[in-house]
Amino acid sequence: MKLYQLTYLISPELNSEEATDFSQEIDSLISKKGKLIKPAIPSKKILAYPIKKQTTAYLTRSEFHLDPQETENFKKEIKTKSKILRFLLSEKKVHKIKPERPKIKVAPKEKRGPAPKKAELEKIEEKLEEILKE
């Protein structure tokens, strides 16, 4: 089963209670075909441009799991609903969370042990002269 998202616009001719009932009807249709994850909650929106001569609509979004073979039948059933102005059924990608890399802890200076001895500049110069003489 894949994760899908159904976004649809319900006709503004319905009042808010009727729109909620209609979205529950669509959710029950989804439950028959697959497994509902997030039920739809309609909210009234002003549309950017008219759709079927309507300037406002109830925007609703549902998430659910469905077999890919069932999507065509599901789309056909949604198209028969006259209260839906427009809908979009899209497959949602499941993002895998990468495990965090372990953080390296550095011990405090007093627990690290003695600092390495620094070489004196004079000794380094003497060694360089010996090497260059050879």
N, C-alpha and C positions, 0 to 999 in steps of 0.2 A: 504494500500500500504506500502511496505517495502522499505528501502533504500538499493540500490545495487551499487556495483562498478564493472565495466568491465575494465579489463586490458588486452591489446592484443598487439601482435607484428605484424607489417605490413612488408611485403616482401621488402628487400632493392633494388629490381629491379626497383621500382618506384622512381622517383625523389621527392624532398621535396614537390613540389606543388601538384603532384599526390597523395602523401601520405596525405596531408592536405585535398584534395578533398574526398579521400576515407574515412577519419575519419569523415568528415561532412556527408557523406552518411550513415555511421553507426549511427551517432547522429540523423539523420532524422528517421532512422529505430527505434531508441529508443523512439523518440518523438511520433511516431505512436502508440507504445505499452504502454508507460507510460509518466512520466514527467521528462524531462532532468534538472538536477541541475547544473552540471559542464560539459561543453563541452570538447571534447578531443582536445589536442594539441600534435601532434606527435613530438618526438625528436629522432634523430638517436643515437643508442647505439651499443657498441661492446658487443657481447654476450659472456658469460663465457664458453659456449660450443656450438658447431654447432647444429642448429635446422633446419631440412630439408635441410641439406648441406649449410646453410647460417651462416656466422659468425657475421654479423651485421643485424640490423633491426630497424624499427621505433617503439619505445615504446609509447603507448598511453593509457590514463586512462580517463574514464568517470564515473560520478556519476549520479544516477537517481532513481526515485521512480517507482516501478512496482508491479503489483499484483503477489503474489506468484504462482498462477495458470498459469501465462503467462511465467514463467521462462523456462520451457521445450521447448515451441514453439520458444522462443527467442534464446535458445541455438542451436536449429536445424537450424534456419535461419543463425546464425553466422557461423556454421560449413560448410554451403554451399559456403561461401566466400573463394575463392582460394587464395586471397591476404593475408589472415590472416595465419601466421605461427602457432601461438598458442594463446589461450585466457584463461582467468580465470574470472569467474563470481562469486562474493562473496557478501554475505549479510554484510552490514556495521552496526555496533552497534551505536545507537544514545546515546551519553553520556548525562545524565541529570546533570545539574549543581546544586550542593547543595547550598542553600542560606547561606550566611555568617552569622556566629553567631554574635549577637550584642556585641559590645565592651562596657565594663563597664567603665564608666568615674568616676574617683575619684576626688572629690573636693579638691582644694588646702587647706593646713593646716589652713590658716586664716579663711576659710569659714566653716570648720568642727565644730567649737565650741571649748570650752576649753578642754584640755587634762584631762583625768581622774587623780585624785590625786593618787600618789604612796604611798603605805603603808610604814611606817618606819620599819626598821628591828627590832628595840627594841619592838615595839608593836606586831609584829608577834611572836617574841620569848615569850612574856608574854602570848599571847593567846594559844600558844602551851603548855606552862607549865600548864595553867589552864585546858586544855583538858586532859593532861596526868595525872593530879592529880585525876581526877574523876574516 
